[in-house]
Amino acid sequence: MFYIIQGNDATPDSLLNDAAERIITLTVKYCGGSGRIIKPEVT
C-alpha cells in the first residue's frame, strides 16, 4: 500500500507524522506486513 499524507504551511510536521504512524499501525494490524515513513526533501 502507498499513502500520501500532506498538509499545508499551517500544518505542523508532528501532526503529519502522527497521522502517518496511526495509518501504518492500523494497516499492519488488519492487513499484516510492515510499514515505514518516507519523507522527501522539500526545497
mmCIF entry with sequence, helices, sheets and N, C-alpha, C, O atoms, coordinates in Angstrom:
data_MODEL
# 
_entry.id   MODEL 
# 
_entity.id                         1 
_entity.type                       polymer 
_entity.pdbx_number_of_molecules   1 
# 
_entity_poly.entity_id                      1 
_entity_poly.type                           'polypeptide(L)' 
_entity_poly.nstd_linkage                   no 
_entity_poly.nstd_monomer                   no 
_entity_poly.pdbx_seq_one_letter_code       MFYIIQGNDATPDSLLNDAAERIITLTVKYCGGSGRIIKPEVT 
_entity_poly.pdbx_seq_one_letter_code_can   MFYIIQGNDATPDSLLNDAAERIITLTVKYCGGSGRIIKPEVT 
_entity_poly.pdbx_strand_id                 A 
# 
loop_
_entity_poly_seq.entity_id 
_entity_poly_seq.num 
_entity_poly_seq.mon_id 
_entity_poly_seq.hetero 
1 1  MET n 
1 2  PHE n 
1 3  TYR n 
1 4  ILE n 
1 5  ILE n 
1 6  GLN n 
1 7  GLY n 
1 8  ASN n 
1 9  ASP n 
1 10 ALA n 
1 11 THR n 
1 12 PRO n 
1 13 ASP n 
1 14 SER n 
1 15 LEU n 
1 16 LEU n 
1 17 ASN n 
1 18 ASP n 
1 19 ALA n 
1 20 ALA n 
1 21 GLU n 
1 22 ARG n 
1 23 ILE n 
1 24 ILE n 
1 25 THR n 
1 26 LEU n 
1 27 THR n 
1 28 VAL n 
1 29 LYS n 
1 30 TYR n 
1 31 CYS n 
1 32 GLY n 
1 33 GLY n 
1 34 SER n 
1 35 GLY n 
1 36 ARG n 
1 37 ILE n 
1 38 ILE n 
1 39 LYS n 
1 40 PRO n 
1 41 GLU n 
1 42 VAL n 
1 43 THR n 
# 
_struct_asym.id          A 
_struct_asym.entity_id   1 
# 
_struct_conf.conf_type_id            HELX_P 
_struct_conf.id                      HELX_P1 
_struct_conf.pdbx_PDB_helix_id       AA1 
_struct_conf.beg_label_comp_id       ASP 
_struct_conf.beg_label_asym_id       A 
_struct_conf.beg_label_seq_id        13 
_struct_conf.pdbx_beg_PDB_ins_code   ? 
_struct_conf.end_label_comp_id       CYS 
_struct_conf.end_label_asym_id       A 
_struct_conf.end_label_seq_id        31 
_struct_conf.pdbx_end_PDB_ins_code   ? 
_struct_conf.beg_auth_comp_id        ASP 
_struct_conf.beg_auth_asym_id        A 
_struct_conf.beg_auth_seq_id         13 
_struct_conf.end_auth_comp_id        CYS 
_struct_conf.end_auth_asym_id        A 
_struct_conf.end_auth_seq_id         31 
_struct_conf.pdbx_PDB_helix_class    1 
_struct_conf.details                 ? 
_struct_conf.pdbx_PDB_helix_length   19 
# 
_struct_conf_type.id          HELX_P 
_struct_conf_type.criteria    ? 
_struct_conf_type.reference   ? 
# 
loop_
_atom_site.group_PDB 
_atom_site.id 
_atom_site.type_symbol 
_atom_site.label_atom_id 
_atom_site.label_alt_id 
_atom_site.label_comp_id 
_atom_site.label_asym_id 
_atom_site.label_entity_id 
_atom_site.label_seq_id 
_atom_site.pdbx_PDB_ins_code 
_atom_site.Cartn_x 
_atom_site.Cartn_y 
_atom_site.Cartn_z 
_atom_site.occupancy 
_atom_site.B_iso_or_equiv 
_atom_site.pdbx_formal_charge 
_atom_site.auth_seq_id 
_atom_site.auth_comp_id 
_atom_site.auth_asym_id 
_atom_site.auth_atom_id 
_atom_site.pdbx_PDB_model_num 
ATOM 1   N N  . MET A 1 1  ? 0.836  -1.158 0.000  1.00 0.00 ? 1  MET A N  1 
ATOM 2   C CA . MET A 1 1  ? 0.000  0.000  0.000  1.00 0.00 ? 1  MET A CA 1 
ATOM 3   C C  . MET A 1 1  ? 0.890  1.233  0.000  1.00 0.00 ? 1  MET A C  1 
ATOM 4   O O  . MET A 1 1  ? 2.036  1.201  0.448  1.00 0.00 ? 1  MET A O  1 
ATOM 5   N N  . PHE A 1 2  ? 0.339  2.294  -0.505 1.00 0.00 ? 2  PHE A N  1 
ATOM 6   C CA . PHE A 1 2  ? 1.073  3.549  -0.579 1.00 0.00 ? 2  PHE A CA 1 
ATOM 7   C C  . PHE A 1 2  ? 0.117  4.660  -0.165 1.00 0.00 ? 2  PHE A C  1 
ATOM 8   O O  . PHE A 1 2  ? -0.933 4.841  -0.782 1.00 0.00 ? 2  PHE A O  1 
ATOM 9   N N  . TYR A 1 3  ? 0.471  5.393  0.859  1.00 0.00 ? 3  TYR A N  1 
ATOM 10  C CA . TYR A 1 3  ? -0.356 6.504  1.333  1.00 0.00 ? 3  TYR A CA 1 
ATOM 11  C C  . TYR A 1 3  ? 0.413  7.805  1.149  1.00 0.00 ? 3  TYR A C  1 
ATOM 12  O O  . TYR A 1 3  ? 1.631  7.843  1.324  1.00 0.00 ? 3  TYR A O  1 
ATOM 13  N N  . ILE A 1 4  ? -0.290 8.854  0.799  1.00 0.00 ? 4  ILE A N  1 
ATOM 14  C CA . ILE A 1 4  ? 0.298  10.188 0.740  1.00 0.00 ? 4  ILE A CA 1 
ATOM 15  C C  . ILE A 1 4  ? -0.368 11.016 1.832  1.00 0.00 ? 4  ILE A C  1 
ATOM 16  O O  . ILE A 1 4  ? -1.587 11.182 1.841  1.00 0.00 ? 4  ILE A O  1 
ATOM 17  N N  . ILE A 1 5  ? 0.436  11.529 2.747  1.00 0.00 ? 5  ILE A N  1 
ATOM 18  C CA . ILE A 1 5  ? -0.043 12.382 3.829  1.00 0.00 ? 5  ILE A CA 1 
ATOM 19  C C  . ILE A 1 5  ? 0.513  13.774 3.550  1.00 0.00 ? 5  ILE A C  1 
ATOM 20  O O  . ILE A 1 5  ? 1.728  13.952 3.467  1.00 0.00 ? 5  ILE A O  1 
ATOM 21  N N  . GLN A 1 6  ? -0.355 14.746 3.406  1.00 0.00 ? 6  GLN A N  1 
ATOM 22  C CA . GLN A 1 6  ? 0.135  16.095 3.145  1.00 0.00 ? 6  GLN A CA 1 
ATOM 23  C C  . GLN A 1 6  ? -0.689 17.115 3.903  1.00 0.00 ? 6  GLN A C  1 
ATOM 24  O O  . GLN A 1 6  ? -1.854 16.888 4.230  1.00 0.00 ? 6  GLN A O  1 
ATOM 25  N N  . GLY A 1 7  ? -0.066 18.221 4.167  1.00 0.00 ? 7  GLY A N  1 
ATOM 26  C CA . GLY A 1 7  ? -0.728 19.320 4.846  1.00 0.00 ? 7  GLY A CA 1 
ATOM 27  C C  . GLY A 1 7  ? -0.465 20.598 4.078  1.00 0.00 ? 7  GLY A C  1 
ATOM 28  O O  . GLY A 1 7  ? -0.284 20.591 2.861  1.00 0.00 ? 7  GLY A O  1 
ATOM 29  N N  . ASN A 1 8  ? -0.450 21.695 4.817  1.00 0.00 ? 8  ASN A N  1 
ATOM 30  C CA . ASN A 1 8  ? -0.127 22.983 4.219  1.00 0.00 ? 8  ASN A CA 1 
ATOM 31  C C  . ASN A 1 8  ? 0.835  23.709 5.164  1.00 0.00 ? 8  ASN A C  1 
ATOM 32  O O  . ASN A 1 8  ? 1.331  23.116 6.123  1.00 0.00 ? 8  ASN A O  1 
ATOM 33  N N  . ASP A 1 9  ? 1.092  24.967 4.899  1.00 0.00 ? 9  ASP A N  1 
ATOM 34  C CA . ASP A 1 9  ? 2.054  25.715 5.716  1.00 0.00 ? 9  ASP A CA 1 
ATOM 35  C C  . ASP A 1 9  ? 1.646  25.787 7.184  1.00 0.00 ? 9  ASP A C  1 
ATOM 36  O O  . ASP A 1 9  ? 2.501  25.928 8.058  1.00 0.00 ? 9  ASP A O  1 
ATOM 37  N N  . ALA A 1 10 ? 0.353  25.693 7.458  1.00 0.00 ? 10 ALA A N  1 
ATOM 38  C CA . ALA A 1 10 ? -0.131 25.792 8.838  1.00 0.00 ? 10 ALA A CA 1 
ATOM 39  C C  . ALA A 1 10 ? -0.150 24.442 9.561  1.00 0.00 ? 10 ALA A C  1 
ATOM 40  O O  . ALA A 1 10 ? -0.430 24.388 10.758 1.00 0.00 ? 10 ALA A O  1 
ATOM 41  N N  . THR A 1 11 ? 0.143  23.361 8.849  1.00 0.00 ? 11 THR A N  1 
ATOM 42  C CA . THR A 1 11 ? 0.106  22.022 9.441  1.00 0.00 ? 11 THR A CA 1 
ATOM 43  C C  . THR A 1 11 ? 1.478  21.675 10.008 1.00 0.00 ? 11 THR A C  1 
ATOM 44  O O  . THR A 1 11 ? 2.456  21.618 9.262  1.00 0.00 ? 11 THR A O  1 
ATOM 45  N N  . PRO A 1 12 ? 1.563  21.442 11.314 1.00 0.00 ? 12 PRO A N  1 
ATOM 46  C CA . PRO A 1 12 ? 2.861  21.075 11.889 1.00 0.00 ? 12 PRO A CA 1 
ATOM 47  C C  . PRO A 1 12 ? 3.303  19.682 11.422 1.00 0.00 ? 12 PRO A C  1 
ATOM 48  O O  . PRO A 1 12 ? 2.479  18.787 11.237 1.00 0.00 ? 12 PRO A O  1 
ATOM 49  N N  . ASP A 1 13 ? 4.603  19.521 11.238 1.00 0.00 ? 13 ASP A N  1 
ATOM 50  C CA . ASP A 1 13 ? 5.150  18.232 10.825 1.00 0.00 ? 13 ASP A CA 1 
ATOM 51  C C  . ASP A 1 13 ? 4.779  17.124 11.798 1.00 0.00 ? 13 ASP A C  1 
ATOM 52  O O  . ASP A 1 13 ? 4.563  15.983 11.390 1.00 0.00 ? 13 ASP A O  1 
ATOM 53  N N  . SER A 1 14 ? 4.703  17.453 13.078 1.00 0.00 ? 14 SER A N  1 
ATOM 54  C CA . SER A 1 14 ? 4.379  16.434 14.080 1.00 0.00 ? 14 SER A CA 1 
ATOM 55  C C  . SER A 1 14 ? 2.980  15.857 13.855 1.00 0.00 ? 14 SER A C  1 
ATOM 56  O O  . SER A 1 14 ? 2.764  14.665 14.078 1.00 0.00 ? 14 SER A O  1 
ATOM 57  N N  . LEU A 1 15 ? 2.038  16.675 13.420 1.00 0.00 ? 15 LEU A N  1 
ATOM 58  C CA . LEU A 1 15 ? 0.683  16.197 13.145 1.00 0.00 ? 15 LEU A CA 1 
ATOM 59  C C  . LEU A 1 15 ? 0.677  15.236 11.959 1.00 0.00 ? 15 LEU A C  1 
ATOM 60  O O  . LEU A 1 15 ? -0.003 14.211 11.990 1.00 0.00 ? 15 LEU A O  1 
ATOM 61  N N  . LEU A 1 16 ? 1.425  15.565 10.926 1.00 0.00 ? 16 LEU A N  1 
ATOM 62  C CA . LEU A 1 16 ? 1.515  14.694 9.757  1.00 0.00 ? 16 LEU A CA 1 
ATOM 63  C C  . LEU A 1 16 ? 2.194  13.379 10.114 1.00 0.00 ? 16 LEU A C  1 
ATOM 64  O O  . LEU A 1 16 ? 1.765  12.313 9.674  1.00 0.00 ? 16 LEU A O  1 
ATOM 65  N N  . ASN A 1 17 ? 3.248  13.457 10.909 1.00 0.00 ? 17 ASN A N  1 
ATOM 66  C CA . ASN A 1 17 ? 3.956  12.248 11.325 1.00 0.00 ? 17 ASN A CA 1 
ATOM 67  C C  . ASN A 1 17 ? 3.050  11.355 12.179 1.00 0.00 ? 17 ASN A C  1 
ATOM 68  O O  . ASN A 1 17 ? 3.029  10.138 11.994 1.00 0.00 ? 17 ASN A O  1 
ATOM 69  N N  . ASP A 1 18 ? 2.310  11.949 13.102 1.00 0.00 ? 18 ASP A N  1 
ATOM 70  C CA . ASP A 1 18 ? 1.382  11.178 13.940 1.00 0.00 ? 18 ASP A CA 1 
ATOM 71  C C  . ASP A 1 18 ? 0.316  10.490 13.088 1.00 0.00 ? 18 ASP A C  1 
ATOM 72  O O  . ASP A 1 18 ? -0.022 9.332  13.332 1.00 0.00 ? 18 ASP A O  1 
ATOM 73  N N  . ALA A 1 19 ? -0.205 11.190 12.105 1.00 0.00 ? 19 ALA A N  1 
ATOM 74  C CA . ALA A 1 19 ? -1.221 10.603 11.226 1.00 0.00 ? 19 ALA A CA 1 
ATOM 75  C C  . ALA A 1 19 ? -0.642 9.430  10.444 1.00 0.00 ? 19 ALA A C  1 
ATOM 76  O O  . ALA A 1 19 ? -1.286 8.389  10.310 1.00 0.00 ? 19 ALA A O  1 
ATOM 77  N N  . ALA A 1 20 ? 0.564  9.597  9.935  1.00 0.00 ? 20 ALA A N  1 
ATOM 78  C CA . ALA A 1 20 ? 1.207  8.516  9.188  1.00 0.00 ? 20 ALA A CA 1 
ATOM 79  C C  . ALA A 1 20 ? 1.451  7.303  10.077 1.00 0.00 ? 20 ALA A C  1 
ATOM 80  O O  . ALA A 1 20 ? 1.226  6.169  9.653  1.00 0.00 ? 20 ALA A O  1 
ATOM 81  N N  . GLU A 1 21 ? 1.907  7.530  11.301 1.00 0.00 ? 21 GLU A N  1 
ATOM 82  C CA . GLU A 1 21 ? 2.139  6.422  12.235 1.00 0.00 ? 21 GLU A CA 1 
ATOM 83  C C  . GLU A 1 21 ? 0.843  5.675  12.535 1.00 0.00 ? 21 GLU A C  1 
ATOM 84  O O  . GLU A 1 21 ? 0.840  4.446  12.595 1.00 0.00 ? 21 GLU A O  1 
ATOM 85  N N  . ARG A 1 22 ? -0.246 6.396  12.723 1.00 0.00 ? 22 ARG A N  1 
ATOM 86  C CA . ARG A 1 22 ? -1.539 5.748  13.002 1.00 0.00 ? 22 ARG A CA 1 
ATOM 87  C C  . ARG A 1 22 ? -2.003 4.915  11.813 1.00 0.00 ? 22 ARG A C  1 
ATOM 88  O O  . ARG A 1 22 ? -2.510 3.806  11.984 1.00 0.00 ? 22 ARG A O  1 
ATOM 89  N N  . ILE A 1 23 ? -1.829 5.451  10.612 1.00 0.00 ? 23 ILE A N  1 
ATOM 90  C CA . ILE A 1 23 ? -2.224 4.713  9.412  1.00 0.00 ? 23 ILE A CA 1 
ATOM 91  C C  . ILE A 1 23 ? -1.395 3.441  9.270  1.00 0.00 ? 23 ILE A C  1 
ATOM 92  O O  . ILE A 1 23 ? -1.937 2.378  8.967  1.00 0.00 ? 23 ILE A O  1 
ATOM 93  N N  . ILE A 1 24 ? -0.103 3.542  9.484  1.00 0.00 ? 24 ILE A N  1 
ATOM 94  C CA . ILE A 1 24 ? 0.764  2.362  9.400  1.00 0.00 ? 24 ILE A CA 1 
ATOM 95  C C  . ILE A 1 24 ? 0.368  1.334  10.448 1.00 0.00 ? 24 ILE A C  1 
ATOM 96  O O  . ILE A 1 24 ? 0.262  0.146  10.142 1.00 0.00 ? 24 ILE A O  1 
ATOM 97  N N  . THR A 1 25 ? 0.148  1.778  11.678 1.00 0.00 ? 25 THR A N  1 
ATOM 98  C CA . THR A 1 25 ? -0.232 0.867  12.761 1.00 0.00 ? 25 THR A CA 1 
ATOM 99  C C  . THR A 1 25 ? -1.515 0.116  12.426 1.00 0.00 ? 25 THR A C  1 
ATOM 100 O O  . THR A 1 25 ? -1.580 -1.101 12.600 1.00 0.00 ? 25 THR A O  1 
ATOM 101 N N  . LEU A 1 26 ? -2.527 0.818  11.952 1.00 0.00 ? 26 LEU A N  1 
ATOM 102 C CA . LEU A 1 26 ? -3.797 0.175  11.612 1.00 0.00 ? 26 LEU A CA 1 
ATOM 103 C C  . LEU A 1 26 ? -3.668 -0.749 10.404 1.00 0.00 ? 26 LEU A C  1 
ATOM 104 O O  . LEU A 1 26 ? -4.266 -1.825 10.379 1.00 0.00 ? 26 LEU A O  1 
ATOM 105 N N  . THR A 1 27 ? -2.901 -0.343 9.416  1.00 0.00 ? 27 THR A N  1 
ATOM 106 C CA . THR A 1 27 ? -2.709 -1.180 8.234  1.00 0.00 ? 27 THR A CA 1 
ATOM 107 C C  . THR A 1 27 ? -2.020 -2.485 8.610  1.00 0.00 ? 27 THR A C  1 
ATOM 108 O O  . THR A 1 27 ? -2.442 -3.558 8.180  1.00 0.00 ? 27 THR A O  1 
ATOM 109 N N  . VAL A 1 28 ? -0.964 -2.396 9.409  1.00 0.00 ? 28 VAL A N  1 
ATOM 110 C CA . VAL A 1 28 ? -0.243 -3.599 9.838  1.00 0.00 ? 28 VAL A CA 1 
ATOM 111 C C  . VAL A 1 28 ? -1.143 -4.478 10.704 1.00 0.00 ? 28 VAL A C  1 
ATOM 112 O O  . VAL A 1 28 ? -1.124 -5.702 10.577 1.00 0.00 ? 28 VAL A O  1 
ATOM 113 N N  . LYS A 1 29 ? -1.921 -3.863 11.574 1.00 0.00 ? 29 LYS A N  1 
ATOM 114 C CA . LYS A 1 29 ? -2.812 -4.624 12.453 1.00 0.00 ? 29 LYS A CA 1 
ATOM 115 C C  . LYS A 1 29 ? -3.817 -5.444 11.654 1.00 0.00 ? 29 LYS A C  1 
ATOM 116 O O  . LYS A 1 29 ? -4.023 -6.622 11.946 1.00 0.00 ? 29 LYS A O  1 
ATOM 117 N N  . TYR A 1 30 ? -4.441 -4.842 10.657 1.00 0.00 ? 30 TYR A N  1 
ATOM 118 C CA . TYR A 1 30 ? -5.516 -5.501 9.930  1.00 0.00 ? 30 TYR A CA 1 
ATOM 119 C C  . TYR A 1 30 ? -5.079 -6.215 8.653  1.00 0.00 ? 30 TYR A C  1 
ATOM 120 O O  . TYR A 1 30 ? -5.772 -7.118 8.183  1.00 0.00 ? 30 TYR A O  1 
ATOM 121 N N  . CYS A 1 31 ? -3.941 -5.822 8.089  1.00 0.00 ? 31 CYS A N  1 
ATOM 122 C CA . CYS A 1 31 ? -3.511 -6.414 6.819  1.00 0.00 ? 31 CYS A CA 1 
ATOM 123 C C  . CYS A 1 31 ? -2.197 -7.180 6.928  1.00 0.00 ? 31 CYS A C  1 
ATOM 124 O O  . CYS A 1 31 ? -1.843 -7.943 6.029  1.00 0.00 ? 31 CYS A O  1 
ATOM 125 N N  . GLY A 1 32 ? -1.473 -6.979 8.031  1.00 0.00 ? 32 GLY A N  1 
ATOM 126 C CA . GLY A 1 32 ? -0.173 -7.625 8.181  1.00 0.00 ? 32 GLY A CA 1 
ATOM 127 C C  . GLY A 1 32 ? 0.912  -6.838 7.471  1.00 0.00 ? 32 GLY A C  1 
ATOM 128 O O  . GLY A 1 32 ? 0.675  -5.744 6.957  1.00 0.00 ? 32 GLY A O  1 
ATOM 129 N N  . GLY A 1 33 ? 2.088  -7.405 7.451  1.00 0.00 ? 33 GLY A N  1 
ATOM 130 C CA . GLY A 1 33 ? 3.207  -6.769 6.771  1.00 0.00 ? 33 GLY A CA 1 
ATOM 131 C C  . GLY A 1 33 ? 3.943  -5.791 7.664  1.00 0.00 ? 33 GLY A C  1 
ATOM 132 O O  . GLY A 1 33 ? 3.956  -5.930 8.887  1.00 0.00 ? 33 GLY A O  1 
ATOM 133 N N  . SER A 1 34 ? 4.548  -4.811 7.042  1.00 0.00 ? 34 SER A N  1 
ATOM 134 C CA . SER A 1 34 ? 5.302  -3.795 7.768  1.00 0.00 ? 34 SER A CA 1 
ATOM 135 C C  . SER A 1 34 ? 5.144  -2.474 7.030  1.00 0.00 ? 34 SER A C  1 
ATOM 136 O O  . SER A 1 34 ? 4.647  -2.431 5.904  1.00 0.00 ? 34 SER A O  1 
ATOM 137 N N  . GLY A 1 35 ? 5.566  -1.420 7.668  1.00 0.00 ? 35 GLY A N  1 
ATOM 138 C CA . GLY A 1 35 ? 5.448  -0.107 7.051  1.00 0.00 ? 35 GLY A CA 1 
ATOM 139 C C  . GLY A 1 35 ? 6.584  0.799  7.458  1.00 0.00 ? 35 GLY A C  1 
ATOM 140 O O  . GLY A 1 35 ? 7.286  0.540  8.435  1.00 0.00 ? 35 GLY A O  1 
ATOM 141 N N  . ARG A 1 36 ? 6.753  1.846  6.713  1.00 0.00 ? 36 ARG A N  1 
ATOM 142 C CA . ARG A 1 36 ? 7.766  2.851  7.038  1.00 0.00 ? 36 ARG A CA 1 
ATOM 143 C C  . ARG A 1 36 ? 7.339  4.187  6.455  1.00 0.00 ? 36 ARG A C  1 
ATOM 144 O O  . ARG A 1 36 ? 6.526  4.259  5.533  1.00 0.00 ? 36 ARG A O  1 
ATOM 145 N N  . ILE A 1 37 ? 7.901  5.225  7.010  1.00 0.00 ? 37 ILE A N  1 
ATOM 146 C CA . ILE A 1 37 ? 7.616  6.584  6.551  1.00 0.00 ? 37 ILE A CA 1 
ATOM 147 C C  . ILE A 1 37 ? 8.778  7.046  5.680  1.00 0.00 ? 37 ILE A C  1 
ATOM 148 O O  . ILE A 1 37 ? 9.940  6.934  6.070  1.00 0.00 ? 37 ILE A O  1 
ATOM 149 N N  . ILE A 1 38 ? 8.461  7.555  4.522  1.00 0.00 ? 38 ILE A N  1 
ATOM 150 C CA . ILE A 1 38 ? 9.465  8.119  3.618  1.00 0.00 ? 38 ILE A CA 1 
ATOM 151 C C  . ILE A 1 38 ? 9.178  9.611  3.515  1.00 0.00 ? 38 ILE A C  1 
ATOM 152 O O  . ILE A 1 38 ? 8.087  10.013 3.111  1.00 0.00 ? 38 ILE A O  1 
ATOM 153 N N  . LYS A 1 39 ? 10.153 10.425 3.879  1.00 0.00 ? 39 LYS A N  1 
ATOM 154 C CA . LYS A 1 39 ? 9.987  11.880 3.824  1.00 0.00 ? 39 LYS A CA 1 
ATOM 155 C C  . LYS A 1 39 ? 10.879 12.436 2.717  1.00 0.00 ? 39 LYS A C  1 
ATOM 156 O O  . LYS A 1 39 ? 12.104 12.395 2.831  1.00 0.00 ? 39 LYS A O  1 
ATOM 157 N N  . PRO A 1 40 ? 10.277 12.953 1.649  1.00 0.00 ? 40 PRO A N  1 
ATOM 158 C CA . PRO A 1 40 ? 11.083 13.520 0.566  1.00 0.00 ? 40 PRO A CA 1 
ATOM 159 C C  . PRO A 1 40 ? 11.691 14.860 0.973  1.00 0.00 ? 40 PRO A C  1 
ATOM 160 O O  . PRO A 1 40 ? 11.190 15.542 1.866  1.00 0.00 ? 40 PRO A O  1 
ATOM 161 N N  . GLU A 1 41 ? 12.749 15.209 0.317  1.00 0.00 ? 41 GLU A N  1 
ATOM 162 C CA . GLU A 1 41 ? 13.357 16.519 0.526  1.00 0.00 ? 41 GLU A CA 1 
ATOM 163 C C  . GLU A 1 41 ? 12.447 17.577 -0.089 1.00 0.00 ? 41 GLU A C  1 
ATOM 164 O O  . GLU A 1 41 ? 12.028 17.449 -1.240 1.00 0.00 ? 41 GLU A O  1 
ATOM 165 N N  . VAL A 1 42 ? 12.148 18.607 0.666  1.00 0.00 ? 42 VAL A N  1 
ATOM 166 C CA . VAL A 1 42 ? 11.315 19.698 0.174  1.00 0.00 ? 42 VAL A CA 1 
ATOM 167 C C  . VAL A 1 42 ? 12.202 20.918 0.021  1.00 0.00 ? 42 VAL A C  1 
ATOM 168 O O  . VAL A 1 42 ? 12.872 21.338 0.963  1.00 0.00 ? 42 VAL A O  1 
ATOM 169 N N  . THR A 1 43 ? 12.198 21.479 -1.175 1.00 0.00 ? 43 THR A N  1 
ATOM 170 C CA . THR A 1 43 ? 13.042 22.655 -1.414 1.00 0.00 ? 43 THR A CA 1 
ATOM 171 C C  . THR A 1 43 ? 12.209 23.883 -1.632 1.00 0.00 ? 43 THR A C  1 
ATOM 172 O O  . THR A 1 43 ? 12.752 24.967 -1.848 1.00 0.00 ? 43 THR A O  1 
# 
